[in-house]
């Protein structure tokens, strides 16, 4: 079969996000190739997430084989031809790749060894791709990387009374988005938890436009399938009970401050230059002229202090990474900071309650929070 090189290259780049490059099972480092008379189907999985896409192409001799994804992708990327030719030799289990004058032979594994994709028996509904992507991106920042707390290493999709929400928490903060469109849930399952790493990959590959994403559930709600255009993604759900986050959100807040979003973010970034040596602790405190001072300091390197025209009722300390991520997730010119006391949770939100970001103040747990915050920045999607 002849395929446009750029088309095949893009398909391999997409599905390879699900390969387990360092996996001890060789089959999980492969991309499964299945062809029929008018298409080539590519699938990759690490057992947590499965990605599949389809390329329209004329196939003279249909075949099925699992080929090492990295090797195939490197061969295709190195080609300078407009098209490449693939052919499978069953007796030697070899995929032959031709491109201009270059020929390569890649040893393949049997298609039967490749893990089958989960089912998708129950339709849950549809969402615009950009809405789902933005919502997942806003909450996954708060998902924990601590495997000792498995229930917090995921993003919860839940039905909360009449609302459908996405939520994530790591013990130091909580991010919640209320979706604007309804979804159905499998019978007996009002809470579905997607693994953090799978959500990060889903955020990477979801389109930014308004095309429709269909969401379906497998039997007994063990996995979810997301489908758009020629792409399908299956996510294996966590078998864990997500905590009831509604109980930790205060019913009322005594103080509501309107922060200039860009200025507050810049102030935190300057404070972080020094705060990173002090467990990433930045302080919000009253200034001398009814303003807000955002401060970060280090005994070794120095201090940053920025004044904002906001009346601050009392001092409170936050983890700088958590605070910065929260303001970025709110994503509006005016960010509301809701407060009760210096030792109680604060909330960041916008001009609606669709997104809420609950943030714990830094008291005696600043070291643990610093480690958790740094882990969210170093773990790759």
C-alpha positions in Angstrom: 0.0 0.0 0.0 1.2 3.6 -0.7 0.6 6.2 2.0 1.4 9.9 2.1 4.4 10.2 4.4 3.1 13.2 6.3 -0.3 11.5 6.9 1.4 8.3 8.3 3.9 10.4 10.3 1.1 12.3 12.0 -0.9 9.1 12.7 2.2 7.5 14.3 2.9 10.6 16.4 -0.7 10.5 17.7 -1.0 6.8 18.7 2.6 6.7 20.0 1.5 8.8 22.9 0.0 5.6 24.3 3.0 3.3 23.8 4.9 2.1 26.9 8.5 2.9 25.7 10.0 1.6 28.9 7.5 -1.2 29.4 8.8 -4.7 30.1 6.2 -6.2 27.7 7.5 -5.8 24.2 4.0 -5.8 22.7 3.2 -2.5 24.6 6.0 -0.8 22.7 4.4 -1.6 19.4 1.8 0.0 17.2 -0.8 -2.5 15.9 -1.5 -2.2 12.2 -4.7 -3.6 10.7 -5.6 -3.0 7.2 -8.8 -3.6 5.1 -9.4 -2.8 1.5 -9.8 0.9 2.0 -8.0 1.9 5.2 -5.1 1.3 7.6 -6.0 1.3 11.4 -3.2 2.2 13.9 -3.6 1.3 17.6 -1.3 1.7 20.6 -1.8 1.1 24.3 -0.1 1.1 27.6 -3.1 -0.6 29.2 -4.1 2.6 30.9 -4.9 4.5 27.7 -5.5 3.2 24.2 -5.4 5.4 21.1 -6.6 4.4 17.7 -6.8 6.3 14.4 -7.7 5.4 10.8 -6.1 6.4 7.5 -8.0 6.1 4.3 -5.8 4.2 1.8 -6.2 1.6 -1.0 -4.9 -1.8 0.3 -4.2 -4.6 -2.2 -3.1 -7.2 0.4 -4.8 -6.7 3.8 -2.7 -7.7 6.8 -2.4 -7.4 10.6 0.8 -7.0 12.6 2.2 -5.3 15.6 5.4 -3.3 14.8 7.8 -1.5 17.2 6.4 2.0 17.2 9.7 3.9 17.7 11.4 2.1 14.9 8.6 2.6 12.4 8.2 6.2 13.3 11.9 6.9 12.9 12.0 5.2 9.5 9.0 7.2 8.3 10.3 10.5 9.7 13.7 10.0 8.0 12.1 9.6 4.6 12.2 12.5 2.2 9.7 11.0 -0.2 6.1 12.3 -0.6 4.8 8.7 -0.2 6.0 5.6 1.4 5.0 2.0 0.6 4.2 -0.7 3.2 4.0 -4.4 2.6 3.8 -7.2 5.1 5.5 -10.6 4.6 3.6 -13.1 6.7 6.1 -16.0 6.5 8.9 -13.9 8.0 6.6 -11.7 10.1 8.4 -8.6 8.6 7.0 -5.2 7.6 8.7 -3.9 4.5 9.0 -0.1 4.1 10.0 1.4 0.8 10.7 5.1 0.2 12.4 6.3 -3.0 15.6 4.1 -3.1 15.5 3.2 0.6 14.2 -0.2 1.8 13.8 -1.3 5.4 12.6 -4.5 7.0 11.1 -4.3 10.5 10.5 -7.5 12.6 6.9 -7.6 13.7 4.9 -9.4 16.5 1.6 -11.1 15.9 -1.6 -9.1 15.9 -3.1 -11.7 18.2 -0.6 -10.7 20.9 -1.8 -7.1 21.0 -4.3 -6.3 23.8 -7.8 -5.7 22.5 -9.4 -2.3 23.0 -12.0 -2.1 25.8 -15.7 -2.0 24.8 -17.9 1.0 24.7 -21.5 -0.2 25.2 -23.2 2.7 26.9 -23.4 6.2 25.2 -23.0 9.0 27.8 -23.4 12.0 25.5 -21.4 14.5 23.4 -19.4 17.6 24.2 -17.6 20.1 22.0 -13.9 19.2 21.9 -12.6 22.6 23.0 -15.0 22.6 26.0 -13.9 19.2 27.2 -10.2 20.0 26.6 -10.3 23.3 28.5 -12.2 21.7 31.4 -9.8 18.8 31.7 -6.8 21.1 31.5 -8.2 23.3 34.3 -8.7 20.5 36.8 -5.9 18.0 36.1 -3.4 20.5 37.5 -4.7 19.5 41.0 -4.5 15.8 40.6 -2.0 14.1 42.9 1.1 12.3 41.7 1.4 10.3 45.0 0.6 6.7 44.3 0.1 6.1 48.0 -3.2 7.9 47.6 -4.6 6.3 44.5 -8.1 7.9 44.7 -6.4 11.3 44.3 -4.2 10.4 41.3 -7.1 10.9 38.9 -9.8 13.3 37.7 -13.3 12.6 38.7 -16.2 12.9 36.2 -19.3 13.0 38.3 -23.0 13.8 38.6 -23.5 16.1 41.5 -27.2 16.6 42.0 -28.3 18.1 38.7 -24.8 19.1 37.6 -22.0 17.3 35.8 -18.6 18.2 37.1 -14.9 17.4 36.7 -12.8 17.5 39.8 -9.3 16.8 41.1 -7.5 17.2 44.4 -4.2 16.4 46.0 -4.8 17.2 49.7 -3.5 20.8 49.3 -6.0 22.1 46.7 -9.2 21.2 44.9 -10.1 22.2 41.3 -13.7 21.8 40.1 -15.3 22.6 36.8 -19.1 22.5 36.2 -19.8 21.4 32.6 -22.3 23.4 30.7 -23.8 20.4 28.9 -25.5 17.3 30.4 -24.1 13.7 30.3 -25.7 10.5 31.2 -24.0 8.0 33.6 -24.0 4.2 33.6 -26.6 2.8 36.0 -25.2 2.8 39.6 -22.2 4.9 38.7 -22.3 8.6 39.4 -18.6 8.9 39.9 -15.9 7.9 37.3 -12.2 8.5 37.9 -9.8 8.9 35.0 -6.0 8.4 35.7 -4.0 11.6 35.7 -1.5 10.6 33.1 -4.3 9.5 30.7 -6.0 12.8 31.2 -2.8 14.7 30.4 -2.5 12.7 27.1 -6.1 13.3 26.3 -5.6 17.0 26.8 -2.6 16.9 24.4 -4.6 15.2 21.5 -8.1 16.6 21.8 -8.9 19.2 19.1 -9.1 22.9 19.9 -12.2 23.4 17.8 -15.9 22.8 18.3 -16.1 19.4 16.6 -18.1 16.9 18.6 -16.6 14.3 21.0 -18.7 11.3 21.8 -18.3 9.7 25.2 -19.2 6.1 25.9 -18.7 3.7 28.8 -17.8 0.0 28.8 -19.8 -2.6 30.7 -19.6 -2.1 34.5 -18.0 1.3 33.8 -14.5 0.0 33.7 -13.4 2.4 30.9 -14.5 5.4 28.9 -14.2 5.9 25.2 -13.8 9.3 23.6 -14.3 9.5 19.8 -14.0 12.3 17.2 -13.4 12.1 13.5 -11.1 9.1 12.8 -9.8 9.0 16.4 -10.9 6.9 19.3 -9.3 7.0 22.8 -10.1 4.5 25.6 -9.2 5.3 29.2 -9.1 2.6 31.8 -10.8 4.0 34.9 -9.4 3.9 38.4 -11.1 1.5 40.8 -11.1 4.0 43.7 -13.6 6.0 45.7 -13.1 9.7 45.0 -13.5 11.8 48.2 -16.7 13.9 48.7 -15.1 17.3 47.9 -18.4 19.2 48.5 -17.8 18.8 52.2 -14.6 20.8 52.3 -15.8 23.9 50.4 -17.0 26.5 52.9 -20.6 27.6 52.6 -19.7 31.3 52.8 -16.6 33.5 52.7 -16.3 36.6 54.7 -14.0 38.5 52.3 -14.0 38.8 48.5 -11.0 40.4 46.8 -10.8 41.2 43.1 -7.3 40.7 41.9 -5.9 41.9 38.6 -5.1 38.5 37.1 -2.0 39.4 35.0 -0.5 41.6 37.7 -1.1 39.0 40.4 0.5 36.3 38.3 3.5 38.4 37.5 3.9 39.3 41.2 3.8 35.6 42.2 6.3 34.7 39.5 8.7 37.4 40.8 8.2 36.2 44.4 8.8 32.6 43.3 12.4 33.5 42.3 13.2 33.7 46.0 10.4 31.5 47.4 11.6 28.4 45.7 14.4 28.2 48.3 11.8 28.5 51.1 9.5 25.6 50.2 7.8 27.8 47.5 6.0 29.8 50.2 4.7 33.2 49.1 2.9 35.6 51.4 -0.2 37.8 50.7 -0.3 40.4 53.4 -1.7 43.9 54.0 0.4 46.8 53.0 0.8 50.2 54.7 -1.5 52.0 52.3 -4.6 49.6 52.2 -3.0 47.5 49.5 -1.9 43.9 49.0 1.7 42.9 49.2 2.8 39.7 47.4 6.1 38.7 48.9 8.7 36.0 48.5 12.0 35.9 50.3 15.1 33.9 51.0 17.7 34.4 53.6 20.4 33.4 51.1 19.3 35.2 47.8 17.0 38.1 48.6 13.4 39.2 48.5 10.6 40.3 46.1 7.7 42.4 47.1 4.9 43.7 44.8 2.1 46.0 45.8 -1.4 45.6 44.2 -4.3 48.1 44.7 -6.4 45.6 46.7 -7.4 45.9 50.3 -6.1 42.8 52.1 -7.8 42.0 55.5 -5.0 39.8 57.0 -1.8 37.9 56.0 -2.0 34.5 54.5 0.6 32.2 52.9 0.3 30.0 49.8 2.4 27.6 47.8 3.6 29.7 44.9 3.2 27.0 42.3 -0.3 26.1 43.4 -1.3 29.8 43.5 0.1 30.5 40.1 -1.6 27.4 38.5 -4.9 28.5 40.1 -4.8 32.0 38.7 -3.8 30.7 35.3 -6.7 28.2 35.4 -9.2 30.9 36.3 -8.0 32.6 33.1 -9.8 36.0 33.5 -8.7 39.6 33.8 -10.3 39.8 37.3 -9.6 36.8 39.6 -11.7 36.6 42.8 -9.8 35.6 46.0 -12.3 34.5 48.6 -11.1 34.4 52.3 -12.3 33.6 55.8 -9.1 33.5 57.9 -5.4 33.0 57.6 -5.6 29.4 58.6 -8.6 28.3 56.6 -9.0 27.4 52.9 -9.1 30.2 50.3 -10.8 30.0 46.9 -9.9 31.4 43.5 -12.6 31.8 40.9 -13.8 34.0 38.1 -17.0 36.0 37.6 -19.0 32.8 37.6 -19.0 29.7 39.8 -18.4 27.3 36.9 -14.7 26.9 38.0 -13.6 26.9 41.6 -10.1 26.4 42.9 -9.8 25.8 46.7 -6.4 26.4 48.1 -5.0 25.5 51.5 -2.9 28.1 53.3 0.7 27.1 54.0 1.2 26.4 57.7 3.1 23.4 59.0 2.7 21.4 55.8 4.7 23.6 53.5 7.5 21.0 53.0 5.0 18.3 51.9 3.2 20.8 49.7 6.5 21.9 48.1 7.3 18.3 47.2 3.8 17.7 45.7 4.0 21.0 43.7 7.4 20.1 42.3 6.2 16.7 41.3 3.4 18.1 39.2 6.0 20.1 37.2 8.5 17.3 36.7 6.2 14.4 35.7 5.9 14.3 32.0 2.6 13.7 30.2 
